[in-house]
Amino acid sequence: MSHAIEDLVDGALSLSTNERVTLVEKLLESLDAPNEKINAIWSAESEDRISAYEDKQDGSKSATDVFAKY
Protein backbone atom coordinates (compact mmCIF):
# COMPACT_ATOMS: atom_id res chain seq x y z
CA MET A 1 0.00 0.00 0.00
CA SER A 2 1.38 3.41 -0.92
CA HIS A 3 2.09 6.06 1.69
CA ALA A 4 -0.68 8.24 0.29
CA ILE A 5 -3.23 5.46 0.78
CA GLU A 6 -1.90 4.65 4.24
CA ASP A 7 -2.26 8.31 5.21
CA LEU A 8 -5.76 8.37 3.77
CA VAL A 9 -6.75 5.24 5.69
CA ASP A 10 -5.28 6.61 8.91
CA GLY A 11 -7.21 9.84 8.41
CA ALA A 12 -10.43 7.97 7.67
CA LEU A 13 -10.05 5.80 10.76
CA SER A 14 -9.69 8.92 12.91
CA LEU A 15 -13.16 10.12 11.81
CA SER A 16 -16.25 9.64 13.93
CA THR A 17 -18.52 6.71 13.16
CA ASN A 18 -21.02 8.93 11.36
CA GLU A 19 -18.28 10.55 9.30
CA ARG A 20 -16.88 7.12 8.32
CA VAL A 21 -20.35 5.97 7.27
CA THR A 22 -20.71 9.08 5.12
CA LEU A 23 -17.29 8.46 3.60
CA VAL A 24 -18.10 4.81 2.83
CA GLU A 25 -21.41 5.80 1.23
CA LYS A 26 -19.67 8.35 -0.98
CA LEU A 27 -17.00 5.86 -2.01
CA LEU A 28 -19.59 3.21 -2.85
CA GLU A 29 -21.61 5.75 -4.86
CA SER A 30 -18.47 6.54 -6.86
CA LEU A 31 -18.12 2.87 -7.80
CA ASP A 32 -21.72 2.62 -8.95
CA ALA A 33 -21.34 5.00 -11.88
CA PRO A 34 -23.32 4.01 -14.99
CA ASN A 35 -21.35 2.29 -17.71
CA GLU A 36 -23.14 2.59 -21.03
CA LYS A 37 -21.18 -0.24 -22.65
CA ILE A 38 -22.01 -2.71 -19.87
CA ASN A 39 -25.62 -1.51 -19.75
CA ALA A 40 -25.95 -2.15 -23.49
CA ILE A 41 -24.52 -5.67 -23.11
CA TRP A 42 -26.94 -6.50 -20.28
CA SER A 43 -29.84 -4.99 -22.20
CA ALA A 44 -29.09 -7.19 -25.21
CA GLU A 45 -28.70 -10.25 -22.98
CA SER A 46 -32.01 -9.63 -21.23
CA GLU A 47 -33.78 -9.16 -24.57
CA ASP A 48 -32.26 -12.43 -25.81
CA ARG A 49 -33.41 -14.26 -22.68
CA ILE A 50 -36.94 -12.85 -22.96
CA SER A 51 -37.13 -13.89 -26.61
CA ALA A 52 -35.84 -17.39 -25.80
CA TYR A 53 -38.40 -17.72 -23.01
CA GLU A 54 -41.25 -16.51 -25.20
CA ASP A 55 -40.18 -18.90 -27.99
CA LYS A 56 -39.86 -21.72 -25.41
CA GLN A 57 -36.19 -22.18 -26.34
CA ASP A 58 -34.71 -21.70 -22.88
CA GLY A 59 -35.77 -24.99 -21.29
CA SER A 60 -37.34 -23.22 -18.33
CA LYS A 61 -39.42 -25.15 -15.81
CA SER A 62 -42.27 -24.03 -13.60
CA ALA A 63 -41.56 -23.31 -9.95
CA THR A 64 -43.87 -26.20 -9.04
CA ASP A 65 -41.72 -28.64 -11.03
CA VAL A 66 -38.51 -27.32 -9.51
CA PHE A 67 -39.83 -27.47 -5.92
CA ALA A 68 -41.28 -30.94 -6.48
CA LYS A 69 -37.81 -32.18 -7.44
CA TYR A 70 -36.29 -30.88 -4.21
VMD Tcl script that builds the backbone (N, CA, C; Angstrom):
set m [mol new atoms 210]
animate dup $m
set s [atomselect $m all]
$s set {name element resname resid chain x y z} {
  {N N MET 1 A 0.856 -1.171 0.000}
  {CA C MET 1 A 0.000 0.000 0.000}
  {C C MET 1 A 0.904 1.236 0.000}
  {N N SER 2 A 0.560 2.204 -0.824}
  {CA C SER 2 A 1.377 3.414 -0.916}
  {C C SER 2 A 1.202 4.265 0.338}
  {N N HIS 3 A 2.157 5.163 0.524}
  {CA C HIS 3 A 2.092 6.062 1.688}
  {C C HIS 3 A 0.857 6.946 1.628}
  {N N ALA 4 A 0.500 7.376 0.440}
  {CA C ALA 4 A -0.678 8.241 0.295}
  {C C ALA 4 A -1.934 7.504 0.751}
  {N N ILE 5 A -2.055 6.237 0.370}
  {CA C ILE 5 A -3.233 5.460 0.777}
  {C C ILE 5 A -3.198 5.187 2.271}
  {N N GLU 6 A -2.018 4.875 2.799}
  {CA C GLU 6 A -1.897 4.649 4.243}
  {C C GLU 6 A -2.320 5.894 5.018}
  {N N ASP 7 A -1.881 7.056 4.557}
  {CA C ASP 7 A -2.264 8.311 5.207}
  {C C ASP 7 A -3.772 8.532 5.121}
  {N N LEU 8 A -4.328 8.219 3.971}
  {CA C LEU 8 A -5.765 8.370 3.767}
  {C C LEU 8 A -6.542 7.449 4.702}
  {N N VAL 9 A -6.100 6.201 4.802}
  {CA C VAL 9 A -6.753 5.237 5.695}
  {C C VAL 9 A -6.636 5.694 7.141}
  {N N ASP 10 A -5.468 6.122 7.539}
  {CA C ASP 10 A -5.284 6.608 8.913}
  {C C ASP 10 A -6.208 7.782 9.203}
  {N N GLY 11 A -6.309 8.696 8.241}
  {CA C GLY 11 A -7.206 9.840 8.408}
  {C C GLY 11 A -8.659 9.399 8.504}
  {N N ALA 12 A -9.042 8.455 7.661}
  {CA C ALA 12 A -10.429 7.969 7.667}
  {C C ALA 12 A -10.754 7.282 8.979}
  {N N LEU 13 A -9.814 6.511 9.509}
  {CA C LEU 13 A -10.055 5.804 10.765}
  {C C LEU 13 A -10.138 6.749 11.961}
  {N N SER 14 A -9.618 7.951 11.810}
  {CA C SER 14 A -9.694 8.920 12.912}
  {C C SER 14 A -11.033 9.671 12.919}
  {N N LEU 15 A -11.854 9.463 11.886}
  {CA C LEU 15 A -13.159 10.122 11.812}
  {C C LEU 15 A -14.145 9.481 12.782}
  {N N SER 16 A -15.188 10.209 13.089}
  {CA C SER 16 A -16.252 9.642 13.931}
  {C C SER 16 A -16.984 8.553 13.138}
  {N N THR 17 A -17.760 7.771 13.823}
  {CA C THR 17 A -18.516 6.706 13.164}
  {C C THR 17 A -19.410 7.264 12.061}
  {N N ASN 18 A -20.132 8.337 12.359}
  {CA C ASN 18 A -21.019 8.930 11.358}
  {C C ASN 18 A -20.249 9.453 10.158}
  {N N GLU 19 A -19.096 10.044 10.402}
  {CA C GLU 19 A -18.282 10.549 9.297}
  {C C GLU 19 A -17.747 9.401 8.445}
  {N N ARG 20 A -17.356 8.282 9.085}
  {CA C ARG 20 A -16.878 7.120 8.325}
  {C C ARG 20 A -17.996 6.522 7.483}
  {N N VAL 21 A -19.212 6.471 8.038}
  {CA C VAL 21 A -20.353 5.972 7.274}
  {C C VAL 21 A -20.584 6.846 6.049}
  {N N THR 22 A -20.539 8.151 6.231}
  {CA C THR 22 A -20.715 9.076 5.118}
  {C C THR 22 A -19.628 8.862 4.072}
  {N N LEU 23 A -18.401 8.688 4.516}
  {CA C LEU 23 A -17.287 8.457 3.596}
  {C C LEU 23 A -17.493 7.161 2.817}
  {N N VAL 24 A -17.870 6.093 3.502}
  {CA C VAL 24 A -18.104 4.813 2.828}
  {C C VAL 24 A -19.226 4.937 1.807}
  {N N GLU 25 A -20.303 5.608 2.169}
  {CA C GLU 25 A -21.413 5.797 1.235}
  {C C GLU 25 A -20.952 6.541 -0.016}
  {N N LYS 26 A -20.164 7.575 0.167}
  {CA C LYS 26 A -19.668 8.354 -0.975}
  {C C LYS 26 A -18.745 7.508 -1.855}
  {N N LEU 27 A -17.888 6.715 -1.233}
  {CA C LEU 27 A -16.997 5.857 -2.006}
  {C C LEU 27 A -17.779 4.808 -2.795}
  {N N LEU 28 A -18.773 4.206 -2.158}
  {CA C LEU 28 A -19.592 3.213 -2.852}
  {C C LEU 28 A -20.376 3.840 -3.992}
  {N N GLU 29 A -20.902 5.035 -3.784}
  {CA C GLU 29 A -21.606 5.749 -4.859}
  {C C GLU 29 A -20.680 5.972 -6.051}
  {N N SER 30 A -19.418 6.274 -5.768}
  {CA C SER 30 A -18.474 6.544 -6.857}
  {C C SER 30 A -18.187 5.294 -7.674}
  {N N LEU 31 A -18.357 4.126 -7.084}
  {CA C LEU 31 A -18.121 2.870 -7.802}
  {C C LEU 31 A -19.338 2.429 -8.598}
  {N N ASP 32 A -20.472 3.030 -8.326}
  {CA C ASP 32 A -21.719 2.624 -8.951}
  {C C ASP 32 A -22.090 3.535 -10.122}
  {N N ALA 33 A -21.090 4.103 -10.754}
  {CA C ALA 33 A -21.343 4.999 -11.882}
  {C C ALA 33 A -21.838 4.191 -13.079}
  {N N PRO 34 A -22.808 4.723 -13.811}
  {CA C PRO 34 A -23.316 4.006 -14.988}
  {C C PRO 34 A -22.215 3.765 -16.021}
  {N N ASN 35 A -22.279 2.626 -16.643}
  {CA C ASN 35 A -21.351 2.286 -17.707}
  {C C ASN 35 A -22.197 1.901 -18.910}
  {N N GLU 36 A -22.261 2.783 -19.883}
  {CA C GLU 36 A -23.144 2.588 -21.030}
  {C C GLU 36 A -22.832 1.315 -21.800}
  {N N LYS 37 A -21.567 0.967 -21.909}
  {CA C LYS 37 A -21.180 -0.242 -22.648}
  {C C LYS 37 A -21.716 -1.489 -21.934}
  {N N ILE 38 A -21.518 -1.561 -20.635}
  {CA C ILE 38 A -22.007 -2.709 -19.869}
  {C C ILE 38 A -23.528 -2.735 -19.858}
  {N N ASN 39 A -24.152 -1.570 -19.720}
  {CA C ASN 39 A -25.617 -1.513 -19.748}
  {C C ASN 39 A -26.163 -2.028 -21.074}
  {N N ALA 40 A -25.509 -1.691 -22.177}
  {CA C ALA 40 A -25.947 -2.153 -23.494}
  {C C ALA 40 A -25.807 -3.672 -23.610}
  {N N ILE 41 A -24.726 -4.220 -23.076}
  {CA C ILE 41 A -24.524 -5.674 -23.109}
  {C C ILE 41 A -25.609 -6.385 -22.315}
  {N N TRP 42 A -25.902 -5.882 -21.099}
  {CA C TRP 42 A -26.942 -6.502 -20.277}
  {C C TRP 42 A -28.315 -6.337 -20.904}
  {N N SER 43 A -28.556 -5.219 -21.542}
  {CA C SER 43 A -29.835 -4.995 -22.201}
  {C C SER 43 A -30.041 -6.013 -23.319}
  {N N ALA 44 A -29.005 -6.212 -24.127}
  {CA C ALA 44 A -29.093 -7.194 -25.213}
  {C C ALA 44 A -29.283 -8.597 -24.652}
  {N N GLU 45 A -28.569 -8.923 -23.596}
  {CA C GLU 45 A -28.703 -10.246 -22.975}
  {C C GLU 45 A -30.115 -10.474 -22.449}
  {N N SER 46 A -30.661 -9.471 -21.785}
  {CA C SER 46 A -32.013 -9.632 -21.233}
  {C C SER 46 A -33.041 -9.779 -22.349}
  {N N GLU 47 A -32.870 -9.031 -23.431}
  {CA C GLU 47 A -33.781 -9.162 -24.572}
  {C C GLU 47 A -33.678 -10.560 -25.177}
  {N N ASP 48 A -32.452 -11.082 -25.289}
  {CA C ASP 48 A -32.260 -12.434 -25.815}
  {C C ASP 48 A -32.926 -13.474 -24.921}
  {N N ARG 49 A -32.801 -13.299 -23.614}
  {CA C ARG 49 A -33.410 -14.255 -22.681}
  {C C ARG 49 A -34.938 -14.194 -22.737}
  {N N ILE 50 A -35.479 -12.994 -22.845}
  {CA C ILE 50 A -36.939 -12.848 -22.957}
  {C C ILE 50 A -37.435 -13.518 -24.241}
  {N N SER 51 A -36.735 -13.282 -25.336}
  {CA C SER 51 A -37.126 -13.893 -26.612}
  {C C SER 51 A -37.053 -15.415 -26.524}
  {N N ALA 52 A -35.991 -15.941 -25.935}
  {CA C ALA 52 A -35.841 -17.393 -25.799}
  {C C ALA 52 A -36.965 -17.959 -24.936}
  {N N TYR 53 A -37.310 -17.264 -23.871}
  {CA C TYR 53 A -38.403 -17.719 -23.005}
  {C C TYR 53 A -39.727 -17.717 -23.772}
  {N N GLU 54 A -39.995 -16.627 -24.465}
  {CA C GLU 54 A -41.253 -16.509 -25.203}
  {C C GLU 54 A -41.346 -17.545 -26.328}
  {N N ASP 55 A -40.197 -17.904 -26.910}
  {CA C ASP 55 A -40.177 -18.895 -27.986}
  {C C ASP 55 A -40.003 -20.314 -27.441}
  {N N LYS 56 A -40.029 -20.439 -26.098}
  {CA C LYS 56 A -39.858 -21.723 -25.414}
  {C C LYS 56 A -38.560 -22.419 -25.814}
  {N N GLN 57 A -37.497 -21.638 -25.968}
  {CA C GLN 57 A -36.187 -22.179 -26.339}
  {C C GLN 57 A -35.227 -22.248 -25.158}
  {N N ASP 58 A -35.647 -21.783 -24.006}
  {CA C ASP 58 A -34.712 -21.696 -22.883}
  {C C ASP 58 A -34.765 -22.893 -21.952}
  {N N GLY 59 A -35.689 -23.812 -22.151}
  {CA C GLY 59 A -35.771 -24.989 -21.292}
  {C C GLY 59 A -36.187 -24.665 -19.873}
  {N N SER 60 A -36.938 -23.595 -19.683}
  {CA C SER 60 A -37.343 -23.222 -18.335}
  {C C SER 60 A -38.380 -24.198 -17.806}
  {N N LYS 61 A -38.468 -24.274 -16.489}
  {CA C LYS 61 A -39.423 -25.145 -15.815}
  {C C LYS 61 A -40.238 -24.303 -14.846}
  {N N SER 62 A -41.418 -24.758 -14.548}
  {CA C SER 62 A -42.266 -24.032 -13.601}
  {C C SER 62 A -41.683 -24.176 -12.198}
  {N N ALA 63 A -42.012 -23.251 -11.335}
  {CA C ALA 63 A -41.562 -23.314 -9.947}
  {C C ALA 63 A -42.089 -24.585 -9.285}
  {N N THR 64 A -43.295 -24.983 -9.609}
  {CA C THR 64 A -43.871 -26.202 -9.038}
  {C C THR 64 A -43.019 -27.415 -9.379}
  {N N ASP 65 A -42.587 -27.520 -10.629}
  {CA C ASP 65 A -41.721 -28.640 -11.032}
  {C C ASP 65 A -40.386 -28.615 -10.304}
  {N N VAL 66 A -39.817 -27.443 -10.180}
  {CA C VAL 66 A -38.511 -27.316 -9.505}
  {C C VAL 66 A -38.641 -27.694 -8.036}
  {N N PHE 67 A -39.667 -27.165 -7.346}
  {CA C PHE 67 A -39.830 -27.468 -5.920}
  {C C PHE 67 A -40.183 -28.926 -5.694}
  {N N ALA 68 A -40.916 -29.535 -6.615}
  {CA C ALA 68 A -41.275 -30.940 -6.476}
  {C C ALA 68 A -40.021 -31.814 -6.514}
  {N N LYS 69 A -39.042 -31.415 -7.316}
  {CA C LYS 69 A -37.808 -32.178 -7.442}
  {C C LYS 69 A -37.013 -32.150 -6.137}
  {N N TYR 70 A -37.089 -31.040 -5.422}
  {CA C TYR 70 A -36.285 -30.885 -4.209}
  {C C TYR 70 A -37.119 -30.990 -2.966}
}
mol reanalyze $m
mol bondsrecalc $m
mol representation Tube
mol addrep $m
